[in-house]
Amino acid sequence: PGIPWSAARAGSARASDTHRRDTMSDIVVESMAAGDTMHVMHSSAQMGCFLIFAVVCALSAMAETAHARLHGRNGSGKREDDLGDLPLTATGVSKGVGDSPLVDVSRRDEESGARAAARASADESVGKSGPPVAESLGPLFDARRLAQLAPVRIALGDKNALLASRGTLRAWAEFGLVLALFYFADRTGAIPDSEKSYSRDLFLALFAALAAYGYRTSLHKSTTHAPLNREQTEEWKGWMQVLFLLYHYFKATEAYNAIRLFIAAYVWMTGFGNFSYYYVRKDFSAPRFWQMMWRLNFFVFFTCLVMRNDYTLYYICPMHTLFTLFVYVSLLAYKEHNDKNAVVAAKVFVCVVFAYVLWEVPGVFGFVFKPFQFLLKYTDPTKPDVDPMHEWFFRSGLDRYVWIYGMVCAYCHPRYESLLKWIDKKPSAARVAIQSLMAGFTLLVLYWYHENIYVLPKLEYNKVHPYTSWIPITCFIVLRNLTQTLRNFYVELFCVCGKITLETYISQFHIWLSTANVPNGQPSKLMSLVPGYPLVNFGVATVAYVGISHRVFALTNELKVACVPNDTRKIAAHAVLGALIAVGATAAGVVVVHVLM
């Protein structure tokens, strides 16, 4: 069932005409009354962001030109060392072009998500941990340290600093161009919109075709027999993300309950991955903490500025940030005793009580998050009378317990792995019998869940979801790791998709779907690059969208190395400089938007 594609083509053409007629009136939405303080701040910050990236692009061009000239002077066909690997905000930039940099720059982290983040500090020895965030901030303002930062030296005309920062300038400039593309595609009206249409056959056929292609071309064998290994969790995130995105693109409302389970599984991985890292590595250092915060919020922060959207529109980001903080704090308290079963059990109990009081005792949630309303509020333009904190309460509350269950599973993981090893060593007949019993019981539980919970209508399902989402998650884990063969193999294509889930989630709003030129608007329409040809448009838009998302993932990690190094004092200096740049850019934005324009 669904709208025929011929009707969709006609609808797309009509939508394009309407779009062209209403473009100017839509853009006016961004020009609200200048007397509104929040509007002044938002519009000024947006313009300041544009100005900063314009300056960065100019500096990047200057650095590339200078490098090309230097290369030409030195050139005899040999390739000289590229000094562009030195971070833009690194301290101690080499004074001479031929000098070696004084900054230790680690290689780019090629992983994402909770499990991958647990390996982001692989260059540090296990168990070696700096002081936690609260104990290691140090002085936030050091004039001498700030004067050594590359941006300051570039501003003072230091050409060596400009050359040394070439690679990071290029990354910042490229990131700025991506944000400019978002604005062009979803705010200027230059690209028409089209309506969504749903066909169950097409929805399932697209996913089945991708899965079959991935199985045929990228089935690989893992180097470990352990359950829930890195490749397996990346694959899990990947195929869920594909279905999640198709659900949004085609407006597959009948799959709503499944999507709620997928999001719960992501939150479960947040609890599982972060607990695994902190419990095993015992690394509560400030650099590790801020690197994780950067990974979760860097992209969405600048997207919110440029598009003038609220943080909670991209609710996955604040939700995972919140639950990451909860896991961090829960394990940081009395961290010396985390190896004791009683202490871990007590912490889990406290987390459950805390979640219950926060979300289920009336008035507590509003009181706790009232100071953060400026950050977490969200008002849908189509529902302006709804409490601005309702969206945050609803989204975060749906998965208020499953992150704790992820922590429990991480703690029990070694025992689960030992159980599977014990089963694998059994004689063939006994092993098959045990695995068959496990599979049969798990399938019975899944059948009961489907018949009694999964089939509930949307509103009824939402009421029981926080208490039942752990059931299908556990069943999937058992079935996916039932045999050694199942644990050994994974589909690399879905692993690639799993690494860029954050980027594909944010990017979809503006270069795959469309919010129809409305700040804080839901992506209720499609970006129509090829009007009148829905399938061709889907293919073209998807190729561009996935490619851009993958590039943003790489840029996020490159800039993380530059801006959030493994040195707390450098991080503090970068934070102070970033704040000064932000204030200056916003002030410039005020002048441009509210004085000159």
C-alpha positions as a printed NumPy array, in Angstrom:
array([[  0.   ,   0.   ,   0.   ],
       [  1.141,   3.526,  -0.74 ],
       [  0.99 ,   6.415,  -3.162],
       [  1.758,   5.423,  -6.791],
       [  4.989,   6.848,  -8.158],
       [  3.147,   8.559, -10.993],
       [  1.132,  10.479,  -8.436],
       [  4.312,  11.264,  -6.569],
       [  5.812,  12.744,  -9.749],
       [  2.798,  14.964, -10.247],
       [  2.893,  15.962,  -6.586],
       [  6.587,  16.776,  -6.912],
       [  5.944,  19.092,  -9.85 ],
       [  3.103,  20.859,  -8.044],
       [  5.25 ,  21.19 ,  -4.922],
       [  8.058,  22.7  ,  -7.001],
       [  5.755,  25.347,  -8.47 ],
       [  4.351,  26.197,  -5.053],
       [  7.836,  26.297,  -3.653],
       [  9.029,  28.786,  -6.256],
       [  6.036,  31.034,  -5.639],
       [  6.507,  31.007,  -1.859],
       [ 10.284,  31.143,  -1.661],
       [ 10.53 ,  34.757,  -0.553],
       [  7.767,  34.402,   2.027],
       [  9.476,  31.318,   3.418],
       [ 12.827,  33.057,   3.753],
       [ 11.162,  35.884,   5.64 ],
       [ 10.683,  33.41 ,   8.496],
       [ 14.362,  34.016,   9.325],
       [ 13.774,  37.782,   9.601],
       [ 11.69 ,  38.043,  12.741],
       [ 11.324,  41.157,  14.843],
       [ 14.757,  42.481,  15.71 ],
       [ 13.555,  43.48 ,  19.172],
       [ 13.442,  39.854,  20.259],
       [ 16.621,  39.272,  22.301],
       [ 16.918,  35.608,  21.366],
       [ 16.451,  36.489,  17.706],
       [ 19.227,  39.073,  17.958],
       [ 21.553,  36.497,  19.508],
       [ 20.662,  33.751,  17.005],
       [ 20.957,  35.923,  13.919],
       [ 24.183,  37.525,  15.143],
       [ 25.759,  34.168,  15.977],
       [ 24.677,  32.835,  12.585],
       [ 26.266,  35.777,  10.749],
       [ 29.355,  35.543,  12.968],
       [ 29.717,  31.897,  11.987],
       [ 29.527,  32.829,   8.308],
       [ 32.161,  35.535,   8.787],
       [ 34.53 ,  33.216,  10.653],
       [ 34.362,  30.534,   7.985],
       [ 34.849,  33.149,   5.269],
       [ 38.063,  34.261,   7.007],
       [ 39.165,  30.629,   7.429],
       [ 38.589,  29.945,   3.725],
       [ 40.691,  32.996,   2.836],
       [ 43.485,  31.915,   5.198],
       [ 43.36 ,  28.39 ,   3.804],
       [ 43.753,  29.738,   0.274],
       [ 46.701,  31.876,   1.405],
       [ 48.342,  28.861,   3.086],
       [ 47.882,  26.678,   0.005],
       [ 49.334,  29.414,  -2.22 ],
       [ 52.316,  29.903,   0.075],
       [ 52.904,  26.158,   0.23 ],
       [ 52.739,  25.872,  -3.56 ],
       [ 55.313,  28.659,  -3.953],
       [ 57.598,  27.095,  -1.354],
       [ 57.249,  23.725,  -3.03 ],
       [ 58.144,  25.297,  -6.363],
       [ 61.286,  26.919,  -4.952],
       [ 62.443,  23.73 ,  -3.28 ],
       [ 61.268,  21.475,  -6.038],
       [ 63.402,  19.146,  -8.038],
       [ 60.649,  16.616,  -8.495],
       [ 60.973,  15.483,  -4.879],
       [ 58.046,  15.829,  -2.571],
       [ 58.836,  17.878,   0.505],
       [ 57.379,  17.245,   3.937],
       [ 53.842,  18.537,   4.307],
       [ 53.691,  20.737,   7.357],
       [ 49.929,  20.893,   7.059],
       [ 49.482,  18.129,   9.614],
       [ 50.194,  20.606,  12.398],
       [ 46.955,  21.617,  14.172],
       [ 45.551,  25.103,  13.714],
       [ 45.269,  25.601,  17.449],
       [ 48.419,  23.756,  18.485],
       [ 50.838,  25.414,  20.833],
       [ 54.498,  25.687,  20.11 ],
       [ 54.263,  25.971,  16.335],
       [ 57.693,  25.51 ,  14.805],
       [ 59.485,  28.818,  14.363],
       [ 61.177,  27.828,  11.133],
       [ 59.76 ,  26.08 ,   8.12 ],
       [ 62.419,  23.435,   8.25 ],
       [ 62.11 ,  22.799,  11.973],
       [ 60.24 ,  19.81 ,  13.273],
       [ 56.973,  20.637,  15.038],
       [ 56.976,  20.704,  18.822],
       [ 53.48 ,  19.28 ,  19.073],
       [ 52.639,  15.629,  19.45 ],
       [ 49.81 ,  14.929,  17.025],
       [ 48.153,  11.532,  17.24 ],
       [ 46.719,   9.811,  14.192],
       [ 43.12 ,  10.425,  13.243],
       [ 40.55 ,   8.311,  15.013],
       [ 38.802,   6.221,  12.395],
       [ 36.036,   5.006,  14.64 ],
       [ 32.817,   6.501,  15.97 ],
       [ 30.083,   5.781,  18.494],
       [ 30.351,   4.504,  22.021],
       [ 32.249,   1.313,  21.232],
       [ 34.635,   3.   ,  18.849],
       [ 35.246,   5.888,  21.212],
       [ 36.457,   3.346,  23.747],
       [ 39.414,   2.745,  21.423],
       [ 40.041,   6.364,  20.46 ],
       [ 42.929,   6.544,  22.931],
       [ 44.614,   3.352,  21.799],
       [ 47.976,   5.08 ,  21.905],
       [ 47.74 ,   5.391,  25.679],
       [ 48.645,   2.42 ,  27.845],
       [ 45.853,   0.486,  29.507],
       [ 45.185,   1.692,  33.006],
       [ 47.155,   4.921,  32.519],
       [ 44.786,   7.713,  33.413],
       [ 45.1  ,  11.4  ,  34.043],
       [ 43.028,  13.224,  36.65 ],
       [ 39.295,  13.531,  35.996],
       [ 37.722,  16.655,  34.542],
       [ 37.01 ,  18.364,  37.847],
       [ 40.601,  17.915,  39.039],
       [ 42.542,  18.887,  35.925],
       [ 41.175,  22.091,  34.435],
       [ 44.044,  24.217,  35.719],
       [ 44.206,  27.95 ,  34.957],
       [ 41.827,  28.815,  32.145],
       [ 43.689,  31.938,  31.1  ],
       [ 47.401,  32.021,  30.418],
       [ 48.451,  34.981,  28.258],
       [ 51.766,  33.433,  27.256],
       [ 50.137,  30.167,  26.232],
       [ 47.479,  31.997,  24.236],
       [ 50.14 ,  34.05 ,  22.466],
       [ 51.759,  30.823,  21.249],
       [ 48.587,  29.514,  19.63 ],
       [ 48.67 ,  29.313,  15.863],
       [ 45.603,  31.556,  15.212],
       [ 47.136,  34.335,  17.315],
       [ 50.451,  34.048,  15.504],
       [ 48.676,  33.982,  12.141],
       [ 46.794,  37.154,  13.109],
       [ 50.169,  38.742,  13.926],
       [ 51.473,  37.885,  10.455],
       [ 53.58 ,  34.792,  11.227],
       [ 53.858,  33.043,   7.85 ],
       [ 55.485,  29.989,   9.404],
       [ 52.406,  29.462,  11.582],
       [ 50.196,  29.85 ,   8.51 ],
       [ 52.188,  27.234,   6.604],
       [ 52.332,  24.866,   9.562],
       [ 48.552,  25.071,  10.004],
       [ 47.777,  24.44 ,   6.34 ],
       [ 46.191,  21.024,   6.796],
       [ 43.94 ,  22.071,   9.667],
       [ 42.959,  25.309,   7.911],
       [ 41.966,  23.191,   4.931],
       [ 39.845,  20.956,   7.166],
       [ 38.097,  23.943,   8.78 ],
       [ 37.486,  25.518,   5.371],
       [ 36.064,  22.303,   3.971],
       [ 33.807,  21.951,   6.991],
       [ 32.607,  25.523,   6.492],
       [ 31.757,  24.763,   2.869],
       [ 29.662,  21.8  ,   4.005],
       [ 27.7  ,  24.076,   6.349],
       [ 27.281,  26.605,   3.536],
       [ 25.9  ,  23.801,   1.382],
       [ 23.394,  22.954,   4.132],
       [ 22.222,  26.554,   4.178],
       [ 22.045,  26.782,   0.391],
       [ 20.065,  23.56 ,   0.065],
       [ 17.631,  24.095,   2.931],
       [ 17.292,  27.852,   3.438],
       [ 17.673,  29.753,   0.181],
       [ 14.842,  28.114,  -1.766],
       [ 17.191,  27.386,  -4.667],
       [ 16.44 ,  23.641,  -4.526],
       [ 12.754,  22.698,  -4.724],
       [ 11.019,  20.334,  -2.326],
       [  8.829,  17.336,  -3.051],
       [  6.365,  15.389,  -0.984],
       [  7.163,  12.081,   0.709],
       [  5.374,   8.934,  -0.402],
       [  5.454,   5.435,   1.036],
       [  5.485,   2.08 ,  -0.713],
       [  6.111,  -0.899,   1.543],
       [  7.416,  -2.959,  -1.369],
       [  9.96 ,  -0.318,  -2.351],
       [ 10.997,   0.258,   1.271],
       [ 11.69 ,  -3.429,   1.873],
       [ 13.177,  -4.026,  -1.586],
       [ 15.747,  -1.245,  -1.162],
       [ 16.917,  -2.581,   2.185],
       [ 16.954,  -6.199,   0.959],
       [ 18.963,  -5.215,  -2.12 ],
       [ 21.517,  -3.321,  -0.027],
       [ 21.795,  -6.188,   2.468],
       [ 22.242,  -8.753,  -0.32 ],
       [ 24.876,  -6.594,  -2.011],
       [ 26.706,  -6.12 ,   1.267],
       [ 26.599,  -9.843,   2.059],
       [ 27.837, -10.757,  -1.401],
       [ 30.644,  -8.212,  -1.667],
       [ 31.771,  -7.351,   1.878],
       [ 31.317, -10.382,   4.116],
       [ 34.49 , -10.528,   6.216],
       [ 35.813, -12.704,   8.992],
       [ 36.557, -11.081,  12.327],
       [ 39.828, -11.566,  14.149],
       [ 37.997, -12.421,  17.373],
       [ 35.367, -14.898,  18.541],
       [ 34.162, -12.57 ,  21.292],
       [ 30.476, -11.63 ,  21.35 ],
       [ 29.589,  -8.003,  20.682],
       [ 32.989,  -7.333,  19.167],
       [ 33.662,  -3.99 ,  17.496],
       [ 32.781,  -5.119,  13.961],
       [ 29.541,  -6.662,  15.161],
       [ 28.361,  -3.554,  16.995],
       [ 29.306,  -1.324,  14.045],
       [ 27.366,  -3.638,  11.734],
       [ 24.403,  -3.546,  14.129],
       [ 24.418,   0.258,  14.156],
       [ 24.799,   0.305,  10.377],
       [ 21.78 ,  -1.752,   9.332],
       [ 19.614,  -0.046,  11.954],
       [ 20.695,   3.353,  10.632],
       [ 19.824,   2.378,   7.061],
       [ 16.303,   1.403,   8.117],
       [ 16.036,   4.512,  10.308],
       [ 16.924,   6.754,   7.354],
       [ 14.593,   4.95 ,   4.95 ],
       [ 11.842,   5.336,   7.552],
       [ 12.357,   9.114,   7.463],
       [ 12.73 ,   9.343,   3.692],
       [  9.6  ,   7.402,   2.843],
       [  7.594,   8.348,   5.955],
       [  7.101,   4.68 ,   6.817],
       [  4.876,   5.323,   9.825],
       [  3.946,   1.644,  10.159],
       [  7.564,   0.984,  11.229],
       [  7.372,   3.465,  14.129],
       [  7.698,   0.859,  16.894],
       [ 10.702,  -0.741,  15.193],
       [ 12.429,   2.644,  14.952],
       [ 11.835,   3.243,  18.663],
       [ 13.613,  -0.069,  19.334],
       [ 16.528,   0.926,  17.099],
       [ 16.996,   4.182,  19.018],
       [ 16.818,   2.223,  22.277],
       [ 19.558,  -0.058,  20.935],
       [ 21.741,   2.998,  20.201],
       [ 21.231,   4.213,  23.776],
       [ 21.977,   0.705,  25.052],
       [ 25.289,   0.877,  23.172],
       [ 26.032,   4.196,  24.85 ],
       [ 25.757,   2.52 ,  28.253],
       [ 27.549,  -0.62 ,  27.092],
       [ 30.439,   1.074,  25.272],
       [ 31.167,   3.779,  27.821],
       [ 30.97 ,   1.383,  30.779],
       [ 33.307,  -1.034,  28.973],
       [ 35.835,   1.718,  28.384],
       [ 35.831,   3.303,  31.832],
       [ 35.631,  -0.028,  33.666],
       [ 38.532,  -1.601,  31.758],
       [ 40.74 ,   1.405,  30.995],
       [ 40.024,   3.352,  34.172],
       [ 40.718,   6.475,  32.13 ],
       [ 38.608,   9.328,  33.53 ],
       [ 41.004,  12.002,  32.292],
       [ 39.821,  15.357,  31.013],
       [ 41.214,  14.863,  27.472],
       [ 39.294,  11.61 ,  27.067],
       [ 36.1  ,  13.239,  28.363],
       [ 36.328,  16.318,  26.149],
       [ 37.243,  14.267,  23.098],
       [ 34.027,  12.311,  23.564],
       [ 32.023,  15.513,  23.991],
       [ 33.622,  16.841,  20.8  ],
       [ 32.662,  13.699,  18.903],
       [ 29.039,  13.96 ,  20.01 ],
       [ 28.5  ,  17.704,  19.662],
       [ 30.991,  19.363,  17.294],
       [ 28.969,  18.839,  14.11 ],
       [ 25.582,  19.562,  15.634],
       [ 26.853,  22.721,  17.363],
       [ 27.853,  24.428,  14.131],
       [ 24.815,  23.084,  12.29 ],
       [ 22.552,  24.668,  14.911],
       [ 24.379,  27.995,  14.554],
       [ 24.278,  28.118,  10.775],
       [ 20.707,  26.829,  10.389],
       [ 19.395,  28.656,  13.49 ],
       [ 17.865,  25.472,  14.836],
       [ 17.438,  24.362,  18.438],
       [ 19.771,  21.674,  19.787],
       [ 16.883,  19.347,  20.615],
       [ 15.721,  19.255,  16.99 ],
       [ 18.614,  16.814,  16.583],
       [ 17.537,  15.031,  19.767],
       [ 19.875,  12.063,  19.318],
       [ 22.858,  14.327,  20.134],
       [ 21.697,  15.771,  23.483],
       [ 20.243,  12.402,  24.462],
       [ 23.496,  10.499,  23.944],
       [ 25.429,  13.331,  25.56 ],
       [ 23.226,  13.129,  28.653],
       [ 23.514,   9.363,  29.034],
       [ 27.262,   9.473,  28.384],
       [ 27.555,  11.984,  31.236],
       [ 25.475,   9.713,  33.487],
       [ 27.74 ,   6.722,  32.805],
       [ 30.871,   8.815,  33.319],
       [ 29.711,  10.274,  36.641],
       [ 28.398,   6.964,  37.961],
       [ 31.739,   5.227,  37.39 ],
       [ 33.828,   8.234,  38.435],
       [ 32.321,   8.207,  41.938],
       [ 34.43 ,   5.906,  44.141],
       [ 36.251,   4.762,  41.017],
       [ 38.868,   2.955,  43.102],
       [ 36.187,   0.42 ,  44.099],
       [ 34.706,  -0.298,  40.657],
       [ 36.226,  -3.788,  40.749],
       [ 33.928,  -4.788,  43.621],
       [ 30.629,  -6.432,  42.714],
       [ 28.786,  -4.811,  45.596],
       [ 29.9  ,  -1.319,  44.574],
       [ 28.879,  -1.822,  40.946],
       [ 25.511,  -3.236,  42.042],
       [ 24.984,  -0.243,  44.332],
       [ 25.808,   2.159,  41.507],
       [ 23.334,   0.437,  39.181],
       [ 20.651,   0.623,  41.86 ],
       [ 21.322,   4.33 ,  42.419],
       [ 21.103,   4.945,  38.657],
       [ 17.722,   3.19 ,  38.48 ],
       [ 16.367,   5.194,  41.414],
       [ 17.769,   8.399,  39.946],
       [ 16.142,   7.738,  36.549],
       [ 12.838,   6.867,  38.2  ],
       [ 12.765,  10.045,  40.287],
       [ 13.93 ,  12.267,  37.426],
       [ 11.388,  11.1  ,  34.845],
       [  8.508,   9.611,  36.806],
       [  8.065,  11.839,  39.859],
       [  5.98 ,  14.826,  38.7  ],
       [  7.791,  18.153,  38.695],
       [ 11.315,  16.814,  39.199],
       [ 12.296,  16.777,  35.515],
       [ 11.149,  20.364,  34.985],
       [ 12.968,  21.538,  38.11 ],
       [ 16.263,  19.801,  37.257],
       [ 16.4  ,  20.95 ,  33.644],
       [ 14.977,  24.433,  34.175],
       [ 18.482,  26.018,  34.225],
       [ 19.204,  24.315,  30.88 ],
       [ 15.984,  25.33 ,  29.16 ],
       [ 17.846,  27.82 ,  26.95 ],
       [ 19.826,  24.874,  25.558],
       [ 17.249,  22.059,  25.516],
       [ 14.026,  23.849,  24.603],
       [ 12.403,  23.133,  21.254],
       [  9.314,  24.629,  19.65 ],
       [  7.918,  23.033,  16.517],
       [  6.761,  25.892,  14.235],
       [  3.586,  23.9  ,  13.48 ],
       [  2.817,  23.528,  17.213],
       [  3.861,  26.83 ,  18.814],
       [  1.686,  26.377,  21.928],
       [  3.364,  23.171,  23.156],
       [  5.623,  23.41 ,  26.224],
       [  9.153,  24.008,  24.826],
       [ 10.564,  21.336,  27.183],
       [  8.029,  18.687,  26.179],
       [ 10.132,  17.367,  23.283],
       [ 13.187,  16.903,  25.496],
       [ 11.138,  15.216,  28.215],
       [  9.485,  12.885,  25.713],
       [ 12.59 ,  11.934,  23.724],
       [ 14.927,  11.412,  26.672],
       [ 12.263,   9.653,  28.73 ],
       [ 11.547,   6.953,  26.17 ],
       [ 14.965,   5.39 ,  26.837],
       [ 15.51 ,   6.421,  30.43 ],
       [ 16.406,   2.935,  31.676],
       [ 17.992,   1.126,  28.742],
       [ 21.372,   2.895,  29.151],
       [ 21.554,   1.351,  32.634],
       [ 20.815,  -2.059,  31.151],
       [ 23.72 ,  -1.445,  28.748],
       [ 25.989,  -0.893,  31.759],
       [ 24.783,  -4.15 ,  33.318],
       [ 25.43 ,  -6.036,  30.07 ],
       [ 28.94 ,  -4.569,  29.854],
       [ 29.665,  -5.703,  33.403],
       [ 28.355,  -9.209,  32.625],
       [ 30.077,  -9.418,  29.241],
       [ 33.132, -11.436,  30.409],
       [ 30.814, -14.015,  31.992],
       [ 28.704, -14.203,  28.839],
       [ 31.845, -14.685,  26.755],
       [ 32.97 , -17.496,  29.093],
       [ 29.573, -19.181,  28.751],
       [ 29.819, -19.131,  24.944],
       [ 33.351, -20.532,  25.067],
       [ 32.118, -23.316,  27.34 ],
       [ 29.353, -24.149,  24.866],
       [ 31.781, -24.098,  21.906],
       [ 34.001, -26.688,  23.614],
       [ 31.153, -29.156,  24.064],
       [ 30.89 , -32.201,  21.808],
       [ 28.963, -31.534,  18.611],
       [ 25.679, -33.146,  19.714],
       [ 25.63 , -31.419,  23.101],
       [ 26.618, -28.089,  21.571],
       [ 23.845, -28.225,  18.974],
       [ 21.307, -29.23 ,  21.612],
       [ 22.225, -26.33 ,  23.914],
       [ 22.216, -23.825,  21.061],
       [ 18.872, -25.128,  19.818],
       [ 17.338, -24.73 ,  23.279],
       [ 18.703, -21.195,  23.54 ],
       [ 17.398, -20.288,  20.095],
       [ 13.995, -21.874,  20.719],
       [ 13.493, -20.094,  24.043],
       [ 14.652, -16.762,  22.589],
       [ 12.283, -17.063,  19.638],
       [  9.401, -17.843,  21.996],
       [ 10.188, -14.708,  23.985],
       [ 10.32 , -12.676,  20.768],
       [  6.974, -14.098,  19.662],
       [  5.409, -13.177,  23.012],
       [  6.896,  -9.684,  22.784],
       [  5.587,  -9.205,  19.26 ],
       [  2.059, -10.38 ,  20.036],
       [  1.666,  -8.507,  23.316],
       [  3.805,  -5.372,  23.015],
       [  5.191,  -4.65 ,  19.562],
       [  1.773,  -4.598,  17.849],
       [  0.368,  -1.977,  20.242],
       [ -0.713,   1.349,  18.705],
       [  1.839,   4.168,  18.811],
       [  0.644,   5.975,  21.938],
       [  0.054,   2.777,  23.918],
       [  3.409,   1.413,  22.825],
       [  5.225,   4.555,  23.975],
       [  3.898,   3.999,  27.487],
       [  5.467,   0.544,  27.841],
       [  8.567,   1.065,  25.688],
       [ 10.841,   2.331,  28.513],
       [ 10.208,  -0.864,  30.489],
       [ 10.285,  -3.41 ,  27.653],
       [ 12.828,  -2.291,  25.045],
       [ 15.509,  -4.428,  26.731],
       [ 13.659,  -7.62 ,  25.732],
       [ 14.17 ,  -7.536,  21.931],
       [ 17.66 ,  -6.089,  22.41 ],
       [ 18.624,  -9.072,  24.562],
       [ 17.009, -11.505,  22.122],
       [ 18.966, -10.027,  19.21 ],
       [ 22.251, -10.293,  21.144],
       [ 21.573, -13.955,  21.967],
       [ 20.646, -14.892,  18.39 ],
       [ 23.428, -12.873,  16.751],
       [ 26.063, -14.55 ,  18.955],
       [ 24.548, -18.01 ,  19.154],
       [ 27.282, -19.838,  17.256],
       [ 30.959, -19.218,  16.646],
       [ 30.301, -18.827,  12.917],
       [ 27.76 , -16.067,  13.544],
       [ 30.236, -14.268,  15.795],
       [ 33.096, -14.659,  13.339],
       [ 31.557, -12.958,  10.315],
       [ 30.248,  -9.466,   9.668],
       [ 29.123,  -7.349,   6.704],
       [ 31.657,  -4.571,   6.188],
       [ 29.201,  -2.422,   4.223],
       [ 27.013,  -2.03 ,   7.297],
       [ 30.1  ,  -1.388,   9.441],
       [ 30.919,   1.589,   7.208],
       [ 27.345,   2.84 ,   7.649],
       [ 27.616,   2.294,  11.401],
       [ 30.695,   4.502,  11.727],
       [ 28.926,   7.556,  10.316],
       [ 25.556,   7.264,  12.072],
       [ 25.914,  10.659,  13.777],
       [ 26.814,  12.424,  10.541],
       [ 24.066,  10.78 ,   8.486],
       [ 21.526,  11.559,  11.212],
       [ 22.318,  15.305,  11.237],
       [ 22.947,  15.719,   7.509],
       [ 19.663,  14.103,   6.497],
       [ 17.739,  17.161,   7.731],
       [ 19.302,  19.495,   5.178],
       [ 20.781,  17.697,   2.137],
       [ 18.552,  14.626,   1.776],
       [ 15.295,  15.696,   3.331],
       [ 14.062,  19.265,   3.649],
       [ 12.695,  21.436,   6.428],
       [ 11.102,  23.708,   3.794],
       [ 13.099,  26.862,   4.693],
       [ 11.716,  26.973,   8.245],
       [ 14.058,  27.21 ,  11.265],
       [ 13.311,  24.378,  13.722],
       [ 11.094,  22.764,  11.096],
       [ 10.796,  19.005,  10.971],
       [ 12.168,  17.403,   7.768],
       [  8.702,  16.728,   6.394],
       [  9.663,  17.041,   2.719],
       [ 12.325,  15.726,   0.361],
       [ 15.102,  17.624,  -1.374],
       [ 14.217,  17.394,  -5.066],
       [ 17.363,  17.498,  -7.203],
       [ 15.575,  15.771, -10.092],
       [ 11.945,  16.959,  -9.91 ],
       [  9.381,  14.559, -11.285],
       [ 11.61 ,  11.473, -11.074],
       [ 11.413,  10.182,  -7.48 ],
       [ 13.633,   7.131,  -7.883],
       [ 16.303,   8.972,  -9.844],
       [ 16.164,  11.773,  -7.285],
       [ 16.528,   9.245,  -4.471],
       [ 19.636,   7.767,  -6.073],
       [ 21.346,  11.069,  -6.88 ],
       [ 20.536,  12.686,  -3.539],
       [ 21.609,   9.591,  -1.593],
       [ 25.016,   9.39 ,  -3.278],
       [ 25.718,  13.057,  -2.476],
       [ 24.317,  12.805,   1.045],
       [ 26.277,   9.703,   2.062],
       [ 29.489,  11.049,   0.53 ],
       [ 29.198,  14.348,   2.406],
       [ 28.37 ,  12.561,   5.663],
       [ 31.415,  10.335,   5.327],
       [ 33.611,  13.368,   4.694],
       [ 32.215,  15.21 ,   7.722],
       [ 33.057,  12.168,   9.848],
       [ 36.685,  12.386,   8.704],
       [ 36.817,  16.156,   9.236],
       [ 35.372,  15.827,  12.755],
       [ 38.14 ,  13.442,  13.733],
       [ 40.882,  15.486,  12.046],
       [ 39.789,  18.62 ,  13.876],
       [ 39.411,  16.709,  17.136],
       [ 43.107,  15.881,  16.996],
       [ 43.896,  19.551,  16.417],
       [ 41.549,  21.14 ,  18.927],
       [ 41.241,  18.53 ,  21.688],
       [ 44.733,  17.048,  22.101],
       [ 45.847,  14.773,  24.909],
       [ 46.907,  17.735,  27.037],
       [ 44.524,  19.396,  29.479],
       [ 46.297,  22.764,  29.449],
       [ 46.223,  22.913,  25.666],
       [ 42.521,  22.076,  25.71 ],
       [ 41.911,  24.888,  28.217],
       [ 43.894,  27.335,  26.086],
       [ 41.976,  26.288,  22.992],
       [ 38.692,  26.733,  24.859],
       [ 39.61 ,  30.277,  25.942],
       [ 40.703,  31.197,  22.429],
       [ 37.55 ,  29.651,  20.973],
       [ 35.393,  31.659,  23.375],
       [ 37.195,  34.885,  22.446],
       [ 36.743,  34.173,  18.747],
       [ 33.059,  33.364,  19.308],
       [ 32.453,  36.618,  21.201],
       [ 34.256,  38.625,  18.544],
       [ 32.415,  36.913,  15.705],
       [ 29.038,  37.416,  17.387],
       [ 29.809,  41.097,  17.949],
       [ 30.709,  41.422,  14.282],
       [ 27.451,  39.638,  13.454],
       [ 25.481,  42.177,  15.49 ],
       [ 27.06 ,  45.015,  13.529],
       [ 26.465,  43.385,  10.14 ],
       [ 22.891,  42.167,  10.724],
       [ 21.413,  44.805,  13.017],
       [ 23.394,  47.916,  12.077],
       [ 24.581,  47.693,   8.472],
       [ 21.752,  45.628,   6.969]])
